Amino acid sequence: MSLPKPPDTFVEFSREFPGVAEAWQLVQRAGEQGPLDAKAQRLVKLAIAVGTGRDGAISSAVRKGLASGVTPAEIDQILALAAGTIGFPATVAAYSTVRRTQNKPPDGAG
């Protein structure tokens, strides 16, 4: 699986703070250990990003998820499931970030 190229800001930050970047990679690898397959991990990470309302994390989770075989329908189900927990306005905001990342404007947007 080939993940998309990280944003330039991430690359720049990693060069500026290599120790932090290295620690981040260790945390990421440790979190991948366990029974969940890569696709399930991507769905969980998307759900967490949506729940915390972090646009950058949502965009990253969508890009990496799609590259890992997550389908747009699965992403949409994450959004639908989130509504009952985080509320409608927060879910609509996450929906907007997801669509922007997928280069699909929400219906009615010009």
Backbone torsions as a table, in degrees:
resi	resn	phi	psi	omega
1	MET	NA	129.5	178.5
2	SER	-107.7	116.7	-179.9
3	LEU	-80.6	153.8	178.0
4	PRO	-65.0	155.7	177.8
5	LYS	-61.6	133.7	178.9
6	PRO	-67.7	157.9	177.9
7	PRO	-59.3	151.1	-179.9
8	ASP	-55.9	-37.1	-179.5
9	THR	-63.3	-38.8	177.4
10	PHE	-63.2	-44.8	180.0
11	VAL	-62.3	-44.7	179.9
12	GLU	-63.1	-45.1	178.9
13	PHE	-60.6	-42.1	-179.8
14	SER	-63.6	-36.2	176.5
15	ARG	-69.9	-38.1	-178.7
16	GLU	-71.6	-34.4	-176.4
17	PHE	-129.3	70.0	-174.7
18	PRO	-62.7	-32.8	179.2
19	GLY	-65.7	-41.0	177.6
20	VAL	-65.5	-42.7	179.9
21	ALA	-62.2	-40.9	179.2
22	GLU	-65.7	-43.1	177.9
23	ALA	-62.5	-39.5	178.3
24	TRP	-60.1	-43.4	179.4
25	GLN	-63.0	-38.8	177.7
26	LEU	-63.1	-43.1	178.4
27	VAL	-63.0	-43.3	179.8
28	GLN	-60.5	-48.4	-178.7
29	ARG	-63.7	-39.8	179.0
30	ALA	-63.2	-39.1	179.4
31	GLY	-67.7	-22.7	-179.3
32	GLU	-78.5	-12.3	-179.1
33	GLN	-77.6	125.9	178.5
34	GLY	146.5	-173.6	-171.6
35	PRO	-78.4	-14.9	-177.6
36	LEU	-75.3	134.3	175.8
37	ASP	-75.6	172.2	-174.3
38	ALA	-59.1	-40.2	-178.9
39	LYS	-66.4	-44.6	178.3
40	ALA	-61.9	-39.2	177.5
41	GLN	-60.9	-41.5	179.6
42	ARG	-65.1	-38.9	178.4
43	LEU	-66.4	-41.3	178.4
44	VAL	-63.7	-44.1	-179.4
45	LYS	-63.2	-37.5	176.0
46	LEU	-63.8	-44.9	-179.8
47	ALA	-61.1	-41.4	178.1
48	ILE	-64.3	-43.5	179.3
49	ALA	-61.3	-43.6	178.4
50	VAL	-63.1	-44.6	-178.9
51	GLY	-63.0	-32.1	179.3
52	THR	-89.2	-11.1	177.7
53	GLY	71.0	27.3	-178.8
54	ARG	-93.0	105.2	-176.7
55	ASP	-55.4	-45.0	-179.5
56	GLY	-62.5	-40.3	178.7
57	ALA	-69.0	-37.4	176.9
58	ILE	-62.7	-48.7	179.7
59	SER	-58.9	-45.5	179.5
60	SER	-61.7	-44.9	-178.6
61	ALA	-64.8	-37.1	177.9
62	VAL	-67.0	-49.4	-179.4
63	ARG	-59.0	-49.8	-178.0
64	LYS	-69.2	-36.4	178.0
65	GLY	-63.0	-48.2	178.9
66	LEU	-60.6	-38.8	178.5
67	ALA	-68.4	-21.5	-177.9
68	SER	-98.7	6.5	177.1
69	GLY	99.3	3.3	174.3
70	VAL	-68.6	136.8	-178.6
71	THR	-92.9	156.3	174.2
72	PRO	-56.3	-35.4	178.5
73	ALA	-64.5	-37.7	177.9
74	GLU	-67.9	-38.8	176.2
75	ILE	-62.2	-43.8	178.9
76	ASP	-61.6	-37.4	179.2
77	GLN	-66.4	-37.3	175.4
78	ILE	-57.7	-44.5	179.6
79	LEU	-63.1	-44.5	-179.9
80	ALA	-62.7	-41.3	178.7
81	LEU	-65.6	-33.4	-177.5
82	ALA	-66.8	-30.3	-173.0
83	ALA	-55.6	-41.4	-178.6
84	GLY	-70.9	-19.4	-177.9
85	THR	-99.2	-45.5	-174.3
86	ILE	-102.0	-7.8	178.1
87	GLY	95.6	160.3	-175.5
88	PHE	-66.3	-48.9	-178.7
89	PRO	-59.4	-42.5	179.7
90	ALA	-66.5	-35.8	179.0
91	THR	-68.7	-40.4	177.4
92	VAL	-63.7	-38.4	176.6
93	ALA	-63.2	-43.1	177.8
94	ALA	-64.6	-40.5	177.4
95	TYR	-57.0	-43.9	179.3
96	SER	-61.5	-43.0	178.1
97	THR	-64.5	-42.9	178.8
98	VAL	-60.4	-48.9	-177.8
99	ARG	-64.0	-40.0	178.0
100	ARG	-62.3	-40.8	179.5
101	THR	-66.6	-36.6	178.2
102	GLN	-80.3	0.5	-176.4
103	ASN	59.5	36.5	176.3
104	LYS	-122.8	111.6	176.8
105	PRO	-67.8	145.4	174.6
106	PRO	-57.1	151.7	178.4
107	ASP	-52.1	137.6	179.1
108	GLY	88.1	-11.3	178.5
109	ALA	-83.7	141.1	-177.5
110	GLY	-110.0	NA	NA
